[in-house]
């Protein structure tokens, strides 16, 4: 009988990579805006960040888009648009 460890080594756990990406995005965006953004407020798909934050936070982030985009590109996350 196989152990759980053996199964996890052979098969990727779904959602782990996405959760890590959301965590990194939240940390970087929080640093850029000086406002706490939680990973559960972020969705990333095909270079588009969708944020579930108040409009004032989103406006502040859009004003600093280039800075946020540069910081995210340092950790190999490409962002074309923030919604």
Secondary structure, 3 states (H helix, E strand, C coil): CCCHHHHHHHCCCCCHHHHHHHHHHHHHHHHHHCCCCCHHHEEEECCEEEECCCHHHHHHHHHCHHHHHHHHHHCCCCCCEEC
